[in-house]
Amino acid sequence: MTHPRYLLLEFFIIFIAIPVSFALPYSPWIKGPIGLLGFAYIVYVLFRVEKIKFRIKQGIEWRAFWKRTLTIFAVIALVTSAFVYFSEPNDLFYVPRTNIGLYVVILFIYTFLSVWQQEIIYRTFFFERYEDLFKNKYLFIFVNAIVFSLAHIFFRNTLVLFLTFVGGILFAWTYFKFRSTTLVSIEHALYGNWLFTVGMGQMLAFPGMEGP
């Protein structure tokens, strides 16, 4: 069993120090290797220390998952559509309306080169390593959402931090309930891709997302 002091130091470096450092103005040629080394460390710990096997979990409650996820998605779709319509109406569904090729590329990149990696770090690794340090599950989920939001601090956008905090609450609760990286990745991809679809992708710094 890993000593709690080591876990706290590990937590501080991976989930606070590194994300905050990425908001500082230094070379991406340094930030890139730091991120890759951090992810390599996380995968190593999951495989060799926590003995995690990456495979689709058996006995998943797919019906309960889809009922919950689609209900939340309907609320998100309604609220974000209204937000874009009243704040920046020209941006509403801008990319799928004007550049379907770019839209497909964005969905692919976000789903396969961003979402899964985020969920490995912020749900699978985080839960496996730190859950036993917290006696209160609600505090644990709250802390998970805070550090997930902090991971997006380099965007320097208050709305992004708010959205990722809310997303962090939802994703942490999904992982807590179903214990499946697959399910939480599907949920994350669904909500995140919707933001790009509805016209809010410019907040996440994707090229060509702004309307005229």
N, C-alpha and C positions, 0 to 999 in steps of 0.2 A: 504493500500500500504506500502510495506517495505521501510524504510528509505534508501536513497542511501549510507549513511556512513556504515550502517550495511551490505549492499550488498557488498561494497568494502572490508570490513573486512572478510566477508564470502568467497568472491572470493579469497582473499589472502591466507586464511587458507587452503581451499579445493584444489585450483588449483596451488598454488606455494609452500607454506610451507610444506604441507604433502608430495607431490611428491618429493621435494628436500630432505626431511628428509629420505625418503625411500632409497636414494642413500648413506646414511651414514651407517657405519658398527655397527649396534646395533641389538639386538635379533629379529628374525622373530616372536617370541612369543609376542613381543610388537607391531611390525608392523602389524601383522594380526588383532588384536583387533582394532587398529587405523583405518585400512581400512574398517573393518566391521561397526564400529561406524559411520564413514564418509558416507558410503553407506546408512546406516539406516537413517541418518539425511536427506540425499538427497531424499530418497523415502518418508519420512514423509513430507518434505516440498512440494514435488510434489502433494501428496494426500491431505494434510490438508490446505496448504497455497495457492498453485497455482490451486488446485482443478482439477488436471489432471486425466482423466479417461483412463486407459490403455486398449485400444481396437483398432482393425484395423480401420483406417480412411475410411470413405465412400468417394466414388468418386475419388479414386486415379487414376492418369494418368499413368497406368501401361505401356502403349505403349511407351510413352515418356521416362519413367524411364528406361525400358529395352533397348531402342535404345541408350540412352546416356551411360548407364552402360556397355553394351556389346562392344560399340565402345572404351570406355576407357580401358576395360579389354583386348581387342585385342592388344592395344598399350602396356599395362603393360606386357602381356604375351610375346610379341615379344622382348621388351627391356630386361626383366629379364632373359629370356631364353638365349639371346645372352651374357648377363653379366656373368651368371653362366658358360656357355660353354667356354668362353674365359678366365675367371679368375680361376675357379675351375671345370674343366670338369668332374672329378670323382663324383662331388656332383649332377650333373644334374639328376633330378628325382630319387635321391638316395633312399629315403625312400619308395615310392610306388614300386620301382623296387626290393627292397631287403626285405622289411618287411611290407606287406600289412596290417597286423593286427595292428601294431603300427600306421601306416598311418591313418587308420579308427579311432582309438582312438584319435589321435591328432585332426583330423577334428571335431570330436564330442565335445571334450573338448573346443576347440577354439570357435566353433560356438555357443554352448549353455551355456558355463560357463565363457565366456570372452567377446565376441562381444556385446551381448545385454546389459550387465552391463556397458560396456564402453560407449555405445551410450546413455543409460539413463543418465549417468553422463555428458558426454562431448557434447552431442547435446541437448537432451530433457531438462535437468535441466539447462544447460548453456544458452540456448536460452530463456527459460521461465523466468529466473531470471535476465539476464544481457542485453538482447537485447535493452531495452529502455534506457540503459545508453550510447549507442553509436548512434551517428547521421549518421555515415557513415557505410553502410553495408559491404563494402570491408575491412575496418579496423576491424570491428567486426569479420568477417570470418578469417582474418589474426591472430587476437588475439586468436581465438578459436584453430587455427592450432598450434600456438606457445605453448599453454598450453597442447594441446594433445601430442605434441612432448615431452614436459617437463615431462609428465607422464611416459615416457619411459627412463628417464635419468638414472635410476638405472642399465640399461644394460651397461652403459658406453661405448657406441659404436656410433661413429659419423654417420655411415651409417644408423643405426636404427633411430637416431634422424632425419636424412634427410628424410627417407622413411615415418616416421610417420608424419612429417610436411606436406609432399605432400599429404599423406592420409587424414590428418586433413583438408586441403583445399578442397579436393574432397568431404569428408563426410559433412563438414559444408555447402558447396554449395548445396548438395543434400537435406539436411534438410531444408535449407533456401527456396529452390524451392518447395519441396513437403510437408514439415511439417509432416513427417511421420517417427516415430522411426522404424517401420517395414521395410520401404524401405531402410533407411540408414543402418540398421543392415544387410539386405541382401547384400547390396553393400560391406560393411565392411567385411563380412564373405567371400564373393566371392574373393576379392582381397587378403585378408589375407591368406586364405586357398591355394590360388595359390602360394604364396611365400613358404609355406611349401612343396607344390607339386613340384615346380621347383627345390628346393634344397637350399633355402635361410633360412630355418627354424632354422639353428644353430645360427643365429644372434639373435633369440628370445628365446634362451636358452631352447629349447625343447630337451629332452633326445634322444639320438640315431639318431640325425639328421645329424651328420657329415658323410662324405664319408670316404673310407679307406685312 
